[in-house]
Amino acid sequence: MSRWLRSLVLAAVPLLVLGLAPTARADTTVVPLLDCVTYDPDASALTAEFGYYNPNAASVTVPLGSNNIFLQIPIFRTGQPTTFLPGVHLRAFAVTFDPSHTPEQTWYLQGATVTASNDPNLYCGKPPLDDASLTMPATLTAPTGTDAQLTATVTDPEATTGTTGTLVYTLPAGLDVGTLPSGSACVVGTGQVSCPISAGSDDTVPVHSATPGVYRVTGSYVPSQLPDSDGTNNVGTTTVRVTGTPTAVTGLAGSVSATGAELAGSANPAGMDTTGAISYWPDGHPELAVRAGSADLGDGFAAVPLDAVLTGLTPGTTYDYQATADNGDATATGVQRSFTTLAAAAPSAGLSVTASAPALAAVGDVVTQTFTVAEGAPSDATGVQLLVHLADGLTSVSAAPGAGTCAVTGTPAVVTCDLGTVAAGSSVPVTVTSTAATTGTLLALGSVAGNEPDPSAADNVATTSVTVTRAAPLGADTSVAVTGPATARGPITYTVTVRNAGPRWADDVHLALSTAYGRVTSVSSRGHHCWTGVAPGCVLGGLRSGGVVRVTVKVAREHVGPVTLTASVHSDNADPDPADNQGSWTTLARR
């Protein structure tokens, strides 16, 4: 029997014995691989290294049997796998055979075969895998409804002549396949297109969309024979930009005044470089249209805001406006809207007056009061007049305005000031000087008015109040000083010294005492009435010029730490230096 006939018979035996025929390849097909063959001349034997390629994401189980079998006896070999992990797995098991007895060893796996023989091209060291790569254009651009021609190229320098595979395009929602060329073998499915392709060739698929936007197409090449040694370059992507006509939306007008308004809108470039603006014109005169808020909107696919701030408009006038978008090929306009500026307001004043005066004065003192007139409205106030009514106890009245003229008439005195025009945002002070002639609370009332109506008259009136007392005797200058120990154990003794450094007697001198963290137990001064209790102190009476009174104070401490005695002195006389009318001393109380 010849060698080829013997091989044929041996190849057929397992299938005839088992009564089985190879079945068609399923979706979970695993591809058998022959890594290489090593020849041992000393043993006249060949060792074939077999592997496999599982293109699935999960492991596949193919038990020994009609779909996982050798076509030469023995039909099952040591290490022959039944569980096939995802990916490429080389040299999964080896078969050693005598080529002079059995020239070939063929592994049948799920409808595919791979054969080892004494072919030098199969010797180890030869590349056993394809190295295909897929190239797709980075970006395609087409208008809506027009096909973009997506051309992909497969190169495979290591593949043998005629090596084929499948190029699968995955399309996003909204992007559809156009009309395929006549005779195309591509199969269109939901969101996918599968096209057979040979290494070294390219394939073109038309795609289009009715909606402008950015679409991402993914391509994947799967070899149908040998697995790829570098699957990372078998995938490509193309960004398809579907452009359209720009759109414009006119928004509502806001912040409408007599001379201005704020307009809003938006525009969608729909994938092309577009400029936008808001045009406005007097109602019925589009030939006078003015573009405002012009902006470069870019070439995106989302709405871009438009806005325009209008100034210098005519009061009481209706204007029409609309948003526009232009990409050089097409111009879009939004709906036309209108607004009416406010009527010009009649001039009005915002006059106000404020007043200031000393709270206290003595009979005979000069009292200076200031009335300030201000204009807070945006327009000038004209014919401004300030009237100040003074109490009867204020005499010898005079007035000095910052602008205009003033006159004093009558008793009680009335000051009338004609200030003329007070500019918007400015103010005019008026100083009124008088002499306090009687005691009591003396009032002054100032009011302001102008030619223009004032919508807020509440601030057009201001008053002052000066309390006038009798003049105090002059010439006394009392002071007080406290001395004591720095530290003490037990009761603490302080000396309080009261002096009159003025040129005249100090009348009705009183001394008041207070403590912090102590209690006054004794107060004494020769010839004077002193007391303890809640408010300890002394009545020292009159104190001549240069006179000195000393008071001895004893304090019981209330804790261990600082104890302070404070003394204050006052008299019926005006004191030119009241700062020295109080003194204190702190002693550190110890155990």
Phi, psi and omega in degrees: 000134182290162184295320182290326179290319178300319180295322180295316181296314181298325180291330183275339187304308186301322182289323179290320181296316183280348182066028184242154175237147177303136180266164180292153181290136181264182180296335183263029183303133172252133184265125176285147180232146169250113181291301180187175182233135177246129181255129178253100184295331181294321181262359184050045183230151175248139174243118180260130177261115182256148175218197181202165177229117177253105183283358183276162179280346181235164178293150179237135178255125175232099183294158175301130183163208188293339180257003179210088193205152170265145182272002174240151178283136358285147187281341175241138186241157179298132179081358181299118188286153172239342175249125187243114182285156179298146176097191181265130179229108182268151176052050178289326175200167185230149177232124177254131183212163180264111184293340178286338179263314178231101187298333187225155171230117185243125178259122178258124182220107176053047174089355178244148180234154172219136189237132174258139179206181181273044178271119182305332179294345180263356183297151180301143185111342176275143179293121184270353188238159170287165173220064183283153174221145183248132178240127177230149179295145182292317186217140171233146179229135178207147176292164178301139178080357180250136181291135167261126184275108181266108182251124178243144182237135177248125175241146183206086184294340183261353182284150177283163182302133177087003178298132183235169177197192181237131176257117184251121175261131174251121185255139177284165177299138180097345178251127185242160177276135177279197180284120180286151178299153178300133180086003180294138179265007181290147179245124183264124176239189179287109179073010181215153171226126180247126183231128172290143183209145178261149177300138180088008180235176179232170183217141181237130177233127177277136177228152180203168177210149177271353183243125177299145179163182178251124183238141183245118179257131178252132177246144180219127179258127179241113179294143182269351181245264181283146174290165184268136180288341179217090184286352183292335181260016177267004184237140178217164178224151176226131175267120181255116177262114179260111184267160179214191179278134180297157177235153180226143179233128179267125179269187181271153177278146180222168178050045181283127177235192179292330186233008183204171177194161174244124182251148182223160178182191177203163178212143178250117182294339180056038171092359180237150178303122189223144171247148181228161179196172172239120180261142178220155182200156175300140184309126179087002181229067179296341178292347179260019184299141177238131177275128180232152177065032180299140183209147173277118186268355180079200183232032181279191182238012180245155180294136180247130182295146173238143176208152179213133176255115184261139176225167177072022179282163180273129180300146176066031184238141177268133178238143172259152179204158175201152177278145179227153176219135185222126177250012180093329177256331182214150178237131178246144177232142175277178180297144179280129177237174181214161174211160180236127179290155181289152176292150179297131182282143175294146181302140177218156182260159174228047184290150174208159178224137174235155185222150176220146180200159177292145180286327185233150174202161176251157178303130182096347179288151172275125181253122180250123178240145181237127175247124184246121179260130182230151176245110182262356180281161179289350178244163181289151172257130182247160179059040185282132179228135177246128175246131177238118177260121183257153177291160184296334183279001178254117185240180179051054187275139172218160182220142179228108181274154174286340175204152179083202183226156178228149176224144180247128180223158168074170174223121353305157187288143172237126178259123178245119182240122173264107186266354178072228182264127174253115185294152178303131178081003182248175180215158179229120177272147174231122180260122180249122182246136180211174179243132178285116185257336182225162177277165179120184178266115184254126184256156172221139182237123178246137178223148183230148178207160179217184181289326185275149177294144181245110183292345181230091185269357184296330182264018179269004182228139176217147180233159173231159179219124180237124177268119184252128179243171178291154180290131181280146175304144183249160170116345179266149178217088183274154176210162180222145177221144180241134174229156181186182181285155176288320177225159180200152171241126184089199182300150182245132180252126179245154174243124179251125183246123179249131182233157169237104182268001181280171182280350183231171180297147169261123185266141172052062182278131178238143176243129178244139183238147174209155182231157170238120181065033176203171180225127180288122180252342182203135175225126182215142176205125187300127175083005183232154179272120180231162183206162173250201180105207185293320181232078183294154179174192181214150168258113186263352177070213179278147181228116184295166176298126181083001182287152181224134175235132177248137182236132177261129183234130175248136185232132172267128181290153177247356177196171174272119183145198183288136175234129186239134172250128179241134180237138178231141181234142174212158180219180179279356184268150171293130184256119181290344182221076183288351184296334182260020179274007177216143178211163180208165178214139180243129179243140178271110180279129180248167177290000000 
